[in-house]
Amino acid sequence: MYIPAHFAAEPDAVRNLLAHPGAANLVTMTDAGLLATLLPVAVNPGVGEHGSLQAHMARSNPQWSTAPTGEALAIIQGPDDYVSPSWYASKAEHGRVVPTWNYSTAHVYGELVVHDDAGWLARHVRHLTGLHEGGRQDPWAVDDAPEKFIAGQLRAIVGVELVITRIEAKEKLSQNRSAADAAGVAAGLRSIGRETGAAAVERVRPNAPGNRS
């Protein structure tokens, strides 16, 4: 990934991206060409030196049974937003501004391990369900469904685990703009309901309102 120094993600930002990944695109290079699948993932920090990303896919998906050539790649996407040049204070000063796109992303590389056993899959889907149902007023649990039904569902999927070897992460959040321009971006995003993107712009600027000690 191309990462200019001012867009390099801080360690805390990388940990946050991995701790709350949602879904990631799993990409593998194979003798049949590139294969990719969008999968909900969960992080297991206890696997390997750098942790792992655990997921599952349909048994009929050929990606799990097609051996990758070299490392596999999972692309995790954080908040991303269109940035209008009309939000920049510098637009009124000189007009030399253009649109851009703000985003956070991590490219996670590693060895792909396949888990084709019901025990691993049962633990995985319970954990994944807990991550997304936790905190809900009426959370659903795997045990809410009939046991035979769940057993059938587990037979229809295969577990995949990316044992992490390295991570490249980037946060392009208006760090290359002046403080006034960045403040305008945060205000503009907030005005259209993009609170997560606005907060991200403010987070990467130590002197932004609310970040001063």
PyMOL commands that set and color helices and strands:
alter all, ss='L'
color gray80, all
select helices_A, chain A and resi 5-7+11-19+85-87+90-93+118-133+142-144+147-155+179-191+195-203
alter helices_A, ss='H'
color red, helices_A
select strands_A, chain A and resi 23-30+33-40+42-44+52-58+72-83+100-115+157-172
alter strands_A, ss='S'
color yellow, strands_A
deselect
rebuild
show_as cartoon
